Amino acid sequence: MRILVDLNHPVDVNYFKNSIREWTQQHGCQVDITLQPRGKMVAILQSELPGHPFTAMGTFQKTMARKLLMHAWRFPQFARHVRRGRYDVVTSFGGIVVSHATWLLRKPSIIFDDDIAVSYTHLRAHETVLDLVCRLLLEKKNNKNTII
Protein backbone atom coordinates (compact mmCIF):
# COMPACT_ATOMS: atom_id res chain seq x y z
CA MET A 1 0.00 0.00 0.00
CA ARG A 2 1.22 3.49 -0.85
CA ILE A 3 0.45 6.20 1.72
CA LEU A 4 1.17 9.92 1.44
CA VAL A 5 1.42 11.99 4.63
CA ASP A 6 1.34 15.77 4.24
CA LEU A 7 2.86 17.75 7.12
CA ASN A 8 1.89 21.40 7.56
CA HIS A 9 3.14 22.16 11.08
CA PRO A 10 6.06 20.92 13.22
CA VAL A 11 3.58 19.28 15.63
CA ASP A 12 2.32 17.12 12.74
CA VAL A 13 5.65 15.25 12.79
CA ASN A 14 4.99 14.06 16.34
CA TYR A 15 1.36 13.30 15.52
CA PHE A 16 2.22 10.97 12.63
CA LYS A 17 5.71 9.61 13.48
CA ASN A 18 4.60 6.41 15.26
CA SER A 19 2.05 5.60 12.56
CA ILE A 20 4.64 6.15 9.84
CA ARG A 21 7.02 3.76 11.62
CA GLU A 22 4.27 1.17 12.07
CA TRP A 23 3.07 1.42 8.47
CA THR A 24 6.59 0.98 7.08
CA GLN A 25 8.08 -1.53 9.51
CA GLN A 26 5.14 -3.74 10.52
CA HIS A 27 2.83 -3.49 7.52
CA GLY A 28 5.36 -3.04 4.71
CA CYS A 29 3.67 0.08 3.33
CA GLN A 30 5.49 2.66 1.30
CA VAL A 31 5.01 5.98 3.10
CA ASP A 32 5.98 9.21 1.37
CA ILE A 33 6.03 12.55 3.14
CA THR A 34 5.35 15.99 1.71
CA LEU A 35 5.75 19.06 3.83
CA GLN A 36 5.58 22.79 3.82
CA PRO A 37 8.80 23.78 5.68
CA ARG A 38 8.04 25.85 8.75
CA GLY A 39 10.37 26.76 11.58
CA LYS A 40 12.31 23.71 12.75
CA MET A 41 10.03 21.23 10.99
CA VAL A 42 12.73 19.73 8.76
CA ALA A 43 15.13 19.32 11.69
CA ILE A 44 12.40 17.70 13.80
CA LEU A 45 11.45 15.35 10.96
CA GLN A 46 15.08 14.34 10.41
CA SER A 47 15.60 13.66 14.13
CA GLU A 48 12.31 11.76 14.62
CA LEU A 49 12.39 9.80 11.35
CA PRO A 50 16.08 9.73 10.38
CA GLY A 51 16.71 8.81 6.78
CA HIS A 52 13.05 8.94 5.79
CA PRO A 53 12.80 10.86 2.52
CA PHE A 54 10.46 13.81 2.13
CA THR A 55 9.42 16.29 -0.54
CA ALA A 56 9.26 19.97 0.37
CA MET A 57 6.48 21.92 -1.32
CA GLY A 58 6.08 25.64 -0.73
CA THR A 59 7.06 27.77 2.22
CA PHE A 60 5.26 28.99 5.31
CA GLN A 61 3.68 32.44 4.98
CA LYS A 62 2.57 34.70 7.83
CA THR A 63 0.00 37.02 6.24
CA MET A 64 -3.40 35.83 5.06
CA ALA A 65 -2.85 37.16 1.52
CA ARG A 66 0.47 35.30 1.22
CA LYS A 67 -1.06 32.13 2.67
CA LEU A 68 -3.79 32.23 0.02
CA LEU A 69 -1.22 32.74 -2.72
CA MET A 70 0.88 29.87 -1.36
CA HIS A 71 -2.15 27.55 -1.30
CA ALA A 72 -2.97 28.53 -4.88
CA TRP A 73 0.63 27.79 -5.89
CA ARG A 74 0.94 24.58 -3.84
CA PHE A 75 -2.40 23.06 -4.85
CA PRO A 76 -1.51 22.10 -8.47
CA GLN A 77 1.93 20.88 -7.38
CA PHE A 78 0.42 18.69 -4.69
CA ALA A 79 -2.33 17.35 -6.97
CA ARG A 80 0.29 16.45 -9.61
CA HIS A 81 2.39 14.72 -6.94
CA VAL A 82 -0.60 12.67 -5.75
CA ARG A 83 -1.58 11.71 -9.29
CA ARG A 84 1.95 10.66 -10.25
CA GLY A 85 2.53 8.82 -6.99
CA ARG A 86 -0.56 6.64 -7.39
CA TYR A 87 -1.19 6.66 -3.66
CA ASP A 88 -3.82 4.44 -2.10
CA VAL A 89 -4.58 6.96 0.64
CA VAL A 90 -3.47 10.47 1.59
CA THR A 91 -3.55 11.81 5.13
CA SER A 92 -2.90 15.14 6.80
CA PHE A 93 -3.77 17.19 9.84
CA GLY A 94 -5.92 20.14 8.80
CA GLY A 95 -4.83 19.93 5.18
CA ILE A 96 -6.95 22.20 3.00
CA VAL A 97 -4.80 21.49 -0.05
CA VAL A 98 -4.95 17.74 0.64
CA SER A 99 -8.72 17.63 1.02
CA HIS A 100 -9.37 19.53 -2.22
CA ALA A 101 -6.73 17.71 -4.28
CA THR A 102 -7.84 14.25 -3.20
CA TRP A 103 -11.49 15.12 -3.77
CA LEU A 104 -10.77 16.26 -7.33
CA LEU A 105 -8.61 13.19 -8.02
CA ARG A 106 -11.16 10.87 -6.35
CA LYS A 107 -8.49 9.53 -3.99
CA PRO A 108 -9.33 8.42 -0.46
CA SER A 109 -8.04 10.75 2.23
CA ILE A 110 -8.12 11.02 5.99
CA ILE A 111 -7.97 14.60 7.20
CA PHE A 112 -7.62 15.21 10.93
CA ASP A 113 -8.73 18.43 12.54
CA ASP A 114 -8.89 19.73 16.08
CA ASP A 115 -12.31 20.94 17.05
CA ILE A 116 -14.72 20.49 19.93
CA ALA A 117 -16.08 17.18 18.61
CA VAL A 118 -12.67 15.51 18.33
CA SER A 119 -10.27 17.24 20.68
CA TYR A 120 -6.90 16.06 21.91
CA THR A 121 -8.52 14.96 25.17
CA HIS A 122 -10.17 12.14 23.21
CA LEU A 123 -6.85 10.85 21.92
CA ARG A 124 -5.34 7.98 23.81
CA ALA A 125 -1.57 7.73 24.15
CA HIS A 126 -1.39 4.08 23.03
CA GLU A 127 -3.50 4.55 19.89
CA THR A 128 -1.96 4.78 16.47
CA VAL A 129 -3.60 6.93 13.81
CA LEU A 130 -5.17 3.79 12.31
CA ASP A 131 -6.62 2.74 15.69
CA LEU A 132 -7.95 6.25 16.22
CA VAL A 133 -9.63 6.39 12.82
CA CYS A 134 -11.29 3.01 13.34
CA ARG A 135 -12.49 3.96 16.83
CA LEU A 136 -13.87 7.34 15.75
CA LEU A 137 -15.62 5.88 12.72
CA LEU A 138 -17.16 3.16 14.89
CA GLU A 139 -18.31 5.73 17.47
CA LYS A 140 -19.78 7.88 14.72
CA LYS A 141 -21.60 4.88 13.23
CA ASN A 142 -22.95 3.86 16.65
CA ASN A 143 -24.11 7.40 17.40
CA LYS A 144 -25.99 7.59 14.06
CA ASN A 145 -27.91 4.43 14.91
CA THR A 146 -28.96 5.71 18.34
CA ILE A 147 -32.53 6.99 18.42
CA ILE A 148 -33.08 9.83 20.86
C-alpha positions in Angstrom: 0.0 0.0 0.0 1.2 3.5 -0.8 0.5 6.2 1.7 1.2 9.9 1.4 1.4 12.0 4.6 1.3 15.8 4.2 2.9 17.8 7.1 1.9 21.4 7.6 3.1 22.2 11.1 6.1 20.9 13.2 3.6 19.3 15.6 2.3 17.1 12.7 5.7 15.2 12.8 5.0 14.1 16.3 1.4 13.3 15.5 2.2 11.0 12.6 5.7 9.6 13.5 4.6 6.4 15.3 2.1 5.6 12.6 4.6 6.1 9.8 7.0 3.8 11.6 4.3 1.2 12.1 3.1 1.4 8.5 6.6 1.0 7.1 8.1 -1.5 9.5 5.1 -3.7 10.5 2.8 -3.5 7.5 5.4 -3.0 4.7 3.7 0.1 3.3 5.5 2.7 1.3 5.0 6.0 3.1 6.0 9.2 1.4 6.0 12.6 3.1 5.4 16.0 1.7 5.8 19.1 3.8 5.6 22.8 3.8 8.8 23.8 5.7 8.0 25.8 8.7 10.4 26.8 11.6 12.3 23.7 12.8 10.0 21.2 11.0 12.7 19.7 8.8 15.1 19.3 11.7 12.4 17.7 13.8 11.5 15.3 11.0 15.1 14.3 10.4 15.6 13.7 14.1 12.3 11.8 14.6 12.4 9.8 11.3 16.1 9.7 10.4 16.7 8.8 6.8 13.0 8.9 5.8 12.8 10.9 2.5 10.5 13.8 2.1 9.4 16.3 -0.5 9.3 20.0 0.4 6.5 21.9 -1.3 6.1 25.6 -0.7 7.1 27.8 2.2 5.3 29.0 5.3 3.7 32.4 5.0 2.6 34.7 7.8 0.0 37.0 6.2 -3.4 35.8 5.1 -2.9 37.2 1.5 0.5 35.3 1.2 -1.1 32.1 2.7 -3.8 32.2 0.0 -1.2 32.7 -2.7 0.9 29.9 -1.4 -2.2 27.5 -1.3 -3.0 28.5 -4.9 0.6 27.8 -5.9 0.9 24.6 -3.8 -2.4 23.1 -4.9 -1.5 22.1 -8.5 1.9 20.9 -7.4 0.4 18.7 -4.7 -2.3 17.3 -7.0 0.3 16.5 -9.6 2.4 14.7 -6.9 -0.6 12.7 -5.7 -1.6 11.7 -9.3 2.0 10.7 -10.3 2.5 8.8 -7.0 -0.6 6.6 -7.4 -1.2 6.7 -3.7 -3.8 4.4 -2.1 -4.6 7.0 0.6 -3.5 10.5 1.6 -3.6 11.8 5.1 -2.9 15.1 6.8 -3.8 17.2 9.8 -5.9 20.1 8.8 -4.8 19.9 5.2 -6.9 22.2 3.0 -4.8 21.5 -0.1 -5.0 17.7 0.6 -8.7 17.6 1.0 -9.4 19.5 -2.2 -6.7 17.7 -4.3 -7.8 14.3 -3.2 -11.5 15.1 -3.8 -10.8 16.3 -7.3 -8.6 13.2 -8.0 -11.2 10.9 -6.4 -8.5 9.5 -4.0 -9.3 8.4 -0.5 -8.0 10.7 2.2 -8.1 11.0 6.0 -8.0 14.6 7.2 -7.6 15.2 10.9 -8.7 18.4 12.5 -8.9 19.7 16.1 -12.3 20.9 17.1 -14.7 20.5 19.9 -16.1 17.2 18.6 -12.7 15.5 18.3 -10.3 17.2 20.7 -6.9 16.1 21.9 -8.5 15.0 25.2 -10.2 12.1 23.2 -6.9 10.9 21.9 -5.3 8.0 23.8 -1.6 7.7 24.1 -1.4 4.1 23.0 -3.5 4.5 19.9 -2.0 4.8 16.5 -3.6 6.9 13.8 -5.2 3.8 12.3 -6.6 2.7 15.7 -8.0 6.2 16.2 -9.6 6.4 12.8 -11.3 3.0 13.3 -12.5 4.0 16.8 -13.9 7.3 15.7 -15.6 5.9 12.7 -17.2 3.2 14.9 -18.3 5.7 17.5 -19.8 7.9 14.7 -21.6 4.9 13.2 -22.9 3.9 16.7 -24.1 7.4 17.4 -26.0 7.6 14.1 -27.9 4.4 14.9 -29.0 5.7 18.3 -32.5 7.0 18.4 -33.1 9.8 20.9 
